[in-house]
Amino acid sequence: MRGPLSLIPGAVQWCAVMACVGLVVGGATSARLSAQGIRPTVVTDAPEYAVSATVHVAAMGFAPGDPVTISIHGATFPDFNVVAGPTTVAADDAGRVLVDWTMPEGVGVNFIVRATAASGTAIPAEFNRAAAITTDHRARNPGDIGLLTGQGFTPGGNVMVVIEGGGLLDGSGIVAADDLGRISAPFALDIDAPSSTHRIAALGLGPGALVGPMTELEAAGTLVTDDGGLDDVPGDSDLLYYRFQFRRDLSPRVLDLTIGWDSTWFEGNDRAAILLDANRNGMIDRAVYAEVQGEPIEPFKIASVFACDDTSAVTCNARTYVRDISWQAWQTVRAGALVQNLPVSLASLDLPPDGEEPIVINVCSVFDCVVTPGSGFLSLEHTVPAGNGTGTFTVNLASGAARDGRSEWSLTPHLTRDGAWGSLPFISMPPGTYLLNDLVPEGWQLVTAECRPAGYGVPTTTLPVTGPAVVTLQNVVITPGVLTRCKFTTRVPPGSTNAP
């Protein structure tokens, strides 16, 4: 199978490619090199190319106007294995030639490019065909399901996939490539994966197999959205959300926080206050203040860390200056929000680098907070053991409502290698004591149910309970600044023939 070489005309393209390989040579210099008997050179703009990628080939050091013949060969027995060309092109006034080749399927893995002319034979260049892998999303939450795809592997061959902090759904770690060398497989991230960046690699197995360049998948972190509380004044400094995660894969550990502001109101000057609870008692004992300037927002460069007196779940009382911190941060405009990212190390917060991670209680501007001040948090987590499939499960409050007005939530756990898992984290709630109902669907059995901390949320019914049924958890306490986690485990009843 041969792929044609095609000439790229024009001095601008010549210079762009020559510059990218660092080989811009003046015409007089090139002619002098040839006259002195120094051997011409041929290069490619990269050492590896995926299928369908363009291989830019540049040859130089020939006599001006000299017909230069360029050909591409398989690295094994190159004299008998020509995969592209030969193509003959006249060298320009500087003794240079540039041609393109599109990497096809099924022509080999390792290649040599040759360039010859009456004025000399170039030193050959080597390059390789590489596989490529990607995921359907750049960011995922722990427990989420994603789709891994790849191309350029050996047609019909096996590919070993390694996912840091996760794995393929079937647990095999091996995917078979199709007749075109493509792979596709669903994967899951571990619920308790400690890393925020999951490296993914694919290795072709067998003779002549390829290694897919490693890719990375960023964990999305925990999203807390604007609950539309009483302090939410439309058009005034409106905060839309914050997203946080702790980078446990870094040393020292880092709190990675992203803030979204409403881009329709922003006038270029405000202040973000990140309110933290380091000792996990629901009160604010650390705060980070950063000025926000510019439109779009300029990167945060300097912020101030303060210690608070640990007496309020609303604000930083009796604050004491600790230090200024600086960092490299990014910002962008996305989905109607001005988005700013702040990485802050625990050490910069004057906290033990190996101690407990603080809770983010709130993020506030001068006029608005993401969470209504004084609120607590509720998370709903649903697990289905392996082999039971998944379904949609509903939880509601017998009385009262969350800050955003909702009193009922449904979630469908994602299938993983170990069963199914899903959550609705950090629902902003008014402090108080609630009755929480789990609606057990027909064909399912509720096995466990509990809300914590302190054993709050005791079922009024002895478990397990087979649906359709309503199981009530009493004494679900929401405390200012504290996250109350309610966890449910549901399965198909043993011996059932009606598996969902």
C-alpha positions in Angstrom: 0.0 0.0 0.0 1.4 3.4 -1.0 0.5 6.9 0.2 1.5 9.7 -2.2 3.9 12.4 -1.3 2.7 15.9 -2.1 4.6 19.1 -2.4 3.7 22.1 -0.1 4.5 25.2 -2.2 5.2 28.7 -0.8 8.0 30.3 1.2 5.7 30.9 4.2 5.1 27.2 4.7 8.7 26.4 4.1 9.8 28.8 6.9 7.1 27.6 9.3 8.1 24.0 9.0 11.9 24.7 8.9 11.6 26.8 12.0 9.6 24.1 13.9 12.5 21.7 13.4 15.1 24.3 14.0 16.7 24.0 10.5 16.4 27.4 8.9 19.4 27.6 6.6 20.2 30.5 4.4 20.7 29.9 0.6 24.3 30.9 0.6 25.1 28.7 3.6 23.3 25.7 2.1 25.1 26.1 -1.2 28.4 26.5 0.6 27.8 23.3 2.6 27.1 21.4 -0.6 30.2 22.9 -2.3 32.3 21.8 0.7 31.1 18.3 0.3 29.1 18.3 3.6 26.3 15.7 3.2 22.7 17.0 2.8 20.2 16.3 5.5 16.5 15.2 5.6 14.3 15.5 8.7 10.7 15.1 9.9 8.9 17.5 12.2 8.1 14.9 14.8 9.4 11.4 15.8 5.9 9.8 15.9 2.7 10.2 14.0 -0.8 8.8 14.5 -2.8 7.4 11.6 -4.1 10.2 9.4 -1.5 12.6 10.8 0.6 14.6 8.3 4.3 13.9 8.2 6.2 17.0 7.2 9.5 16.1 5.5 12.2 18.7 5.0 15.4 18.1 3.0 18.3 20.7 2.7 21.9 21.1 1.7 21.3 20.4 -2.0 22.4 22.5 -4.9 19.8 25.2 -5.9 17.5 23.8 -8.6 18.8 20.2 -8.2 16.0 17.6 -8.6 15.7 15.9 -5.2 14.1 12.5 -5.0 12.3 11.7 -1.7 10.9 8.3 -0.7 9.7 6.6 2.5 10.6 3.0 3.3 9.7 0.5 6.0 12.6 0.3 8.4 12.8 -3.5 7.9 14.6 -4.3 4.6 14.1 -0.7 3.4 15.6 -1.4 0.0 12.7 -3.7 -0.8 10.0 -2.0 1.2 9.0 1.4 -0.4 5.8 2.6 1.2 5.6 6.1 -0.4 7.2 7.8 -3.4 9.6 8.2 -4.9 8.7 11.8 -5.6 11.1 14.2 -7.3 11.0 18.0 -6.6 13.4 20.7 -7.6 15.3 22.3 -4.7 14.6 26.0 -4.2 17.3 28.7 -4.4 18.4 27.8 -0.8 18.8 24.1 -1.8 15.7 23.0 0.2 12.7 20.7 -0.5 9.6 20.2 1.6 7.0 17.4 1.0 4.0 16.0 3.0 2.8 12.5 3.6 -0.4 11.4 5.4 0.2 8.4 7.6 -2.1 5.6 6.4 -3.3 2.4 8.1 -1.5 -0.9 7.6 1.9 0.2 6.1 4.1 -0.7 9.1 5.3 0.9 12.3 8.9 2.1 11.8 10.0 4.1 8.8 13.0 5.7 7.1 12.8 8.7 4.8 15.5 9.1 2.1 16.4 12.1 0.0 18.9 11.9 -3.0 20.1 14.2 -5.7 23.0 14.7 -8.1 24.5 17.0 -5.5 24.5 14.4 -2.8 22.5 11.9 -0.7 21.0 13.0 2.6 21.5 11.3 5.9 18.2 9.3 6.3 15.7 10.2 9.0 13.7 7.8 11.1 10.2 8.1 12.4 7.4 5.9 13.8 3.7 5.3 13.6 2.1 5.8 17.0 -1.3 4.8 18.3 -3.6 7.5 19.8 -6.0 7.2 22.7 -8.5 9.6 24.1 -11.5 9.7 26.4 -15.0 11.1 25.9 -14.6 13.7 28.6 -11.6 15.5 30.0 -13.0 15.4 33.6 -14.8 12.8 35.6 -16.0 12.4 39.2 -14.9 9.3 41.2 -17.2 6.4 40.4 -18.1 7.8 37.0 -18.2 5.9 33.7 -16.2 7.0 30.7 -15.5 5.8 27.2 -11.9 5.2 26.1 -11.2 5.1 22.3 -8.1 4.7 20.3 -6.7 4.2 16.8 -3.6 3.1 15.1 -3.1 -0.3 16.9 -2.4 -3.6 15.1 -5.7 -4.6 13.3 -7.2 -7.5 15.2 -4.6 -7.4 17.9 -5.0 -7.1 21.6 -4.3 -3.9 23.5 -3.6 -3.8 27.3 -5.1 -0.7 29.0 -3.8 0.6 32.3 -5.9 3.3 34.1 -4.4 4.8 37.3 -7.2 5.0 39.8 -9.7 3.0 37.7 -10.0 0.2 35.2 -12.1 -1.3 32.4 -15.6 -2.2 33.4 -15.2 -5.9 32.6 -12.0 -5.9 34.8 -9.9 -7.7 32.1 -7.6 -4.8 31.2 -7.5 -6.1 27.6 -9.3 -4.7 24.6 -9.4 -6.2 21.1 -8.7 -3.9 18.2 -11.0 -4.1 15.2 -9.9 -4.6 11.6 -8.9 -1.0 11.3 -6.8 -1.0 14.5 -9.4 0.9 16.6 -10.4 0.2 20.2 -13.3 1.3 22.2 -14.1 0.3 25.8 -16.0 1.7 28.8 -14.1 2.3 32.0 -14.8 3.4 35.6 -12.9 5.5 38.1 -12.6 4.2 41.6 -14.8 5.7 44.1 -12.0 6.3 46.6 -9.3 7.1 44.1 -6.7 9.3 45.9 -5.4 11.0 42.8 -7.0 14.0 41.0 -5.2 13.1 37.7 -5.8 9.6 36.3 -3.1 8.6 33.8 -4.2 6.2 31.1 -1.9 4.2 28.9 -2.5 1.6 26.2 0.0 -1.0 25.0 -0.4 -3.1 22.0 0.4 -6.8 22.5 2.2 -9.0 20.1 4.8 -8.5 17.3 4.9 -5.0 15.8 2.4 -3.7 18.3 2.2 -0.1 19.3 2.2 1.9 22.5 -0.6 4.5 22.6 0.7 7.9 23.9 -0.3 8.3 27.6 -3.3 10.5 28.2 -4.6 12.1 31.3 -8.1 12.5 32.8 -8.8 15.2 35.3 -11.0 14.4 38.2 -13.9 16.9 38.2 -14.0 17.5 42.0 -17.1 18.3 44.1 -19.4 20.9 42.7 -21.4 23.2 45.0 -23.9 25.4 43.0 -25.5 28.7 43.9 -28.5 27.9 46.2 -30.2 31.2 45.4 -30.4 32.2 49.0 -31.7 35.5 50.5 -28.4 37.2 49.9 -28.6 36.5 46.2 -29.3 39.9 44.6 -29.7 39.7 40.8 -27.2 41.8 39.0 -25.0 42.3 42.1 -21.7 40.3 42.3 -23.4 37.0 41.6 -21.4 33.8 42.3 -22.6 30.8 40.4 -20.7 27.9 41.9 -17.5 26.6 43.4 -15.8 23.3 42.7 -13.1 21.8 45.0 -10.9 18.8 45.3 -7.8 17.9 47.3 -4.8 16.8 45.3 -3.6 14.0 47.4 -1.3 12.9 44.7 0.8 16.0 45.3 3.2 16.7 48.1 2.4 18.9 49.9 -1.3 18.3 49.3 -3.2 21.1 47.6 -6.7 22.4 47.8 -7.7 23.0 44.1 -10.6 25.4 44.0 -12.5 26.7 41.0 -14.9 29.7 41.3 -17.6 30.7 38.7 -18.9 34.2 38.5 -21.9 35.4 36.4 -20.3 37.0 33.4 -23.4 39.2 32.7 -22.9 41.5 35.8 -19.1 41.5 36.3 -17.6 45.0 36.3 -14.0 44.2 37.0 -13.6 44.6 40.7 -14.6 42.4 43.6 -13.2 40.2 46.3 -13.5 36.4 46.8 -13.5 35.0 50.3 -12.9 31.2 50.7 -14.1 30.2 54.1 -12.7 27.0 55.5 -13.2 24.7 58.5 -9.9 22.9 59.3 -10.9 21.2 62.6 -14.3 20.0 61.1 -16.5 21.4 63.9 -18.7 23.4 61.5 -17.1 26.7 62.3 -14.8 28.9 60.2 -11.1 28.9 61.3 -9.3 29.8 58.1 -10.1 32.2 55.3 -8.4 33.2 52.0 -9.2 36.6 50.6 -8.3 37.4 47.0 -9.0 40.6 45.0 -10.7 40.0 41.6 -9.9 42.6 38.9 -10.2 43.0 35.2 -12.7 42.0 32.6 -12.2 39.2 31.9 -10.9 38.4 35.4 -7.2 38.6 35.7 -5.3 35.7 37.2 -5.2 35.8 41.0 -1.6 36.6 41.9 -1.6 37.5 45.5 -4.1 36.5 48.2 -4.1 36.8 52.0 -4.6 34.0 54.5 -6.2 34.7 57.8 -6.9 32.6 60.9 -10.4 33.0 62.4 -11.6 32.5 66.0 -13.6 29.3 65.2 -16.9 30.7 66.5 -19.0 31.3 63.4 -20.3 29.2 60.5 -21.1 32.4 58.6 -18.0 34.6 58.5 -14.4 34.9 59.7 -14.6 36.5 63.1 -11.6 38.1 64.8 -9.4 37.4 61.9 -5.7 37.3 62.3 -3.3 37.8 59.4 -1.2 34.7 58.6 0.6 35.4 55.3 0.2 36.4 51.7 0.4 33.7 49.1 0.9 33.7 45.3 0.3 31.2 42.6 -0.1 30.6 38.9 -3.8 30.3 38.2 -6.0 30.1 35.1 -9.2 31.8 34.1 -11.6 31.5 31.2 -15.1 32.3 30.1 -17.3 29.2 29.9 -21.1 28.7 29.8 -21.9 32.3 30.8 -19.4 32.2 33.7 -16.1 33.8 34.3 -14.1 30.9 35.8 -11.1 31.3 38.1 -8.9 28.5 39.5 -7.0 28.7 42.8 -4.6 26.0 44.0 -3.7 26.5 47.7 -1.4 24.2 49.6 -2.3 23.1 53.1 1.1 24.4 54.3 0.2 27.9 53.0 -2.9 27.8 55.2 -0.7 27.1 58.2 -2.1 23.6 58.5 -0.2 20.4 59.0 0.7 19.0 55.5 -0.3 15.5 56.7 -3.3 16.5 58.8 -7.0 16.4 58.0 -8.2 18.3 55.0 -10.4 21.3 55.8 -14.0 21.6 54.7 -14.9 24.4 52.3 -17.9 26.0 54.0 -18.5 28.8 51.6 -17.2 31.1 48.9 -18.5 34.7 49.2 -18.0 38.0 47.4 -18.9 41.4 48.9 -22.6 41.0 48.1 -23.2 37.3 47.5 -22.3 33.8 48.6 -22.6 30.5 46.7 -24.2 28.9 49.8 -26.6 30.8 52.0 -24.6 31.7 55.1 -25.2 29.5 58.1 -26.3 26.5 56.0 -25.4 22.9 56.4 -24.9 20.3 53.7 -26.6 17.0 52.8 -25.2 14.4 50.5 -27.2 11.4 49.1 -25.2 8.3 48.1 -26.6 5.2 46.5 -24.7 1.9 46.0 -25.8 -1.3 44.2 -23.7 -4.4 44.7 -22.0 -6.0 41.7 -24.3 -8.2 39.5 -27.4 -6.3 40.4 -27.4 -3.8 37.5 -28.6 -0.3 38.3 -31.8 1.7 38.5 -33.3 5.1 39.4 -33.8 5.7 43.1 -35.7 8.5 44.8 -35.3 10.2 48.2 -37.5 12.9 49.6 -38.0 15.0 52.7 -41.2 14.4 54.8 -41.2 18.1 55.6 -39.1 21.1 54.8 -36.9 21.8 51.7 -33.4 22.5 50.6 -32.2 26.1 50.1 -33.0 25.8 46.4 -36.6 24.8 47.2 -36.3 21.1 46.3 -37.5 18.4 48.6 -37.1 15.3 46.4 -34.1 14.0 44.5 -33.6 11.1 42.1 -30.3 9.5 41.1 -29.2 6.7 38.9 -25.9 5.1 40.0 -23.2 4.6 37.4 -22.1 1.1 36.6 -18.6 0.3 37.8 -16.4 -2.8 38.0 -17.6 -3.3 41.5 -21.3 -2.6 41.1 -23.0 0.8 40.7 -22.5 4.0 42.6 -23.9 7.5 42.4 -24.2 10.6 44.6 -25.7 14.0 44.9 -23.1 15.8 47.0 -23.3 19.1 49.0 -27.0 20.0 48.8 -27.3 23.3 50.7 -29.8 22.9 53.6 -31.2 25.1 56.4 -30.0 23.8 59.8 -32.6 21.6 61.5 -33.8 18.0 62.1 -35.5 16.2 59.2 -37.3 13.0 58.3 -35.9 11.5 55.1 -37.8 9.0 53.0 -36.2 6.4 50.7 -38.6 5.2 48.1 -37.7 1.5 47.4 -38.8 0.6 43.9 -40.6 -2.6 43.0 -38.2 -5.4 42.3 -35.5 -3.9 44.6 -34.6 -4.4 48.3 -33.1 -1.8 50.6 -30.3 -3.5 52.5 -28.7 -0.6 54.5 -29.5 3.0 55.2 -27.7 5.5 57.5 -26.9 9.1 57.8 -23.8 10.4 59.5 -22.1 12.0 61.4 -22.8 10.7 64.9 -25.2 7.9 63.7 -27.9 10.4 62.8 -30.7 9.2 60.6 -32.0 5.9 62.1 -34.4 3.8 59.9 -37.8 3.4 61.5 -38.1 0.0 59.9 -35.9 -3.1 60.3 -33.9 -3.7 57.1 -33.9 -5.3 54.6 -37.1 -4.1 53.1 -38.4 -5.2 49.6 -40.2 -2.7 47.4 -42.4 -1.1 46.6 -42.0 0.5 50.1 -41.1 3.7 51.8 -38.4 3.6 54.5 -38.1 6.6 56.7 -34.9 7.8 58.4 -35.6 9.9 61.5 -33.4 12.4 63.2 -31.5 13.5 60.2 -29.7 16.5 61.7 -28.3 19.3 59.5 -25.7 21.4 61.3 -24.3 24.7 60.0 -21.1 24.1 58.1 -21.2 20.3 58.5 -21.8 17.7 55.8 -24.3 15.0 56.7 -23.9 12.0 54.4 -26.9 9.6 53.9 -25.9 6.3 52.3 -28.2 3.6 50.9 -27.5 0.2 49.5 -30.1 -1.5 47.3 -30.0 -4.8 45.6 -32.2 -7.3 43.7 -33.9 -9.5 46.3 -32.1 -12.9 46.6 -33.8 -15.5 44.4 -35.7 -12.9 42.4 -36.4 -13.8 38.7 -37.2 -10.2 37.9 -33.8 -8.6 37.9 -34.0 -5.0 36.7 
